[in-house]
Amino acid sequence: MARLLLAQMSVLCVLWLLCMVFIVYDASKDKVTLQQQELYDAAFAVAEGLQGDPARLAHTMNAMEAALRGIGGADGVAFPGPGMVLADANGTLYRSRLLPTAFPLIAPGEVVQLESGGRQWRARTVQSPRSGLRVTIVMPADGVNIFLTMASRGTLVLPLLISLPFLILPAWFSIRVAQGPWRDAMAELATRGPQDLRPLPVEGRPRELAAMFTRINALLARVSDSAQRERAFIADAAHELRTPLAAMRINVEALQRQASEPRQQQLLDGIVSGNVRATRLVSQLLRLMRSDATVGEQLEPICFDALVQERMAALAGIADARGIELELSGDNGVLLAGRRESLVSLVDNLLDNAIKYSPQGGKVLADVRAEGAQCVLRIADQGPGIAPGLRERVFDRFFRDPRQAQGGSGLGLAIVRAVVEQHGGGIGLDAAGSMGLCVTVSLPSAAGAKR
């Protein structure tokens, strides 16, 4: 709005300046005063009637000059013109007191420009056909003086100064009223999440907004269809892959029991290991698609510390196999409003990563606390950690730290961030002491969550 108001005021100022330049230029030409025959006729009428009375003639001519100047006939004015010189065949009958004493007589004819008394003048002389009297009207030809005179009379500056406040306030109000529908539309868009692709309401919108919203809705529809096809394809492919992978593992395990040579056993172990990784990748893809599909589902009250304790117990077997100690601390009865299946996926991925990257015989610490309107989960491990420059990139799908020796698909933290964003929370990665990684997840509590 400020830029629109500034643009409007700038246009007005430019127009005013152009008008001022034109007026000054036009005034400097003296087209009106010096070419106006009525002034000369009036001077002839006065002079011819008072030619025998020099005192009355001088007084009347002074009054005439004052009327032309519009300044009351005061002496010592910075810009004196217009001035008059009255002469006959015998010499000068009257000379304006504000003109130089040595001002020359001008022959009748067109407008001429001359210098007298250190200033530039423009003058024109007309001779009466009846009496032979000559009247010369003189105007300053100094552009600066012309500008000062016009400004002192308030013909340029004063109207602008008076009108600006009355122009700015209505302009500001009209722009603010015109931008009201745009502000409402922006406020509505700001409340939407990244997965909310519902069409924008067009009914009741101004014509300009309705046309724009129609095109945005068409774009949203195309994006939604594309995203839906992508999710359906990945979900269908992952679901279809689970059955052949499970059958493959059963067959390979049957072959393992029958294998007699160490080389065969080694090859079959490699196939089983690859099958396990493929099965995990398929499971994570399904979780990712489910996390994208849960947008708009109703939230339910969940005891977050109890959920974390439950998932730690479910993964205790994996931790025991590697000698990892799991420890839980924090507050009891930490409530949040969320989707249970998504939160289970979040906690499982974080705990699984912490167990996988911790060294043999290490420790994984989980801490759940209520901090203001947030439920905060911190999971710290003793693994190699993640370089500060990669702590944002590891949330991208299929990206993995190049230094990691452990296998993985690069989807775990992407799933975690998707769940966190769906719940309106935040996630951050920090170093856990001298070594290891601490993942901090903040989710709105049950009182502060939006349903």
Buried (B, 14 or more C-beta within 10 A) or exposed (E): EEEBBEEBBEEBEEEBEEEBEEBBEEBBBBEEBBBBEEBBEBBBEBBEEBBEEEEEBBEBBBEBBEEBBEBEBEEEBEBBBBBBBBBBEEEEBBBBEBBBEEBEEBEEEEBBEBEBEEBBBBBBBBBBEEEEBBBBBBBBBBEEBBBEBBBBEEEBBEEBEEEBEEBBEEBBEEBEEEEEBBEEBEEEEEEEEEBEBEEBEBEEBEEEBBEBBEEBBEEBEEEBEEEEEEBEEBBEEBEEBBEEBEEBBEEBEEBBEEBEEEEEEEBBEEBBEBBEEBBBBBBBBBBBBBBBBBBEEEBEEBBBBBBBBEBBEEBBEBBEEEEBEBEBEBBEEBBBBBBEBBBBBBBBBBBBBBBBBBBEEBBBBBBBBBEEEBBBBBBBBBBBBBEEEBBEEBBEBEBBBEEBEEEBBBBBBBBBBBBBBBBBBBBEBBBBEEEBBBBBBBBBBBEBBEE
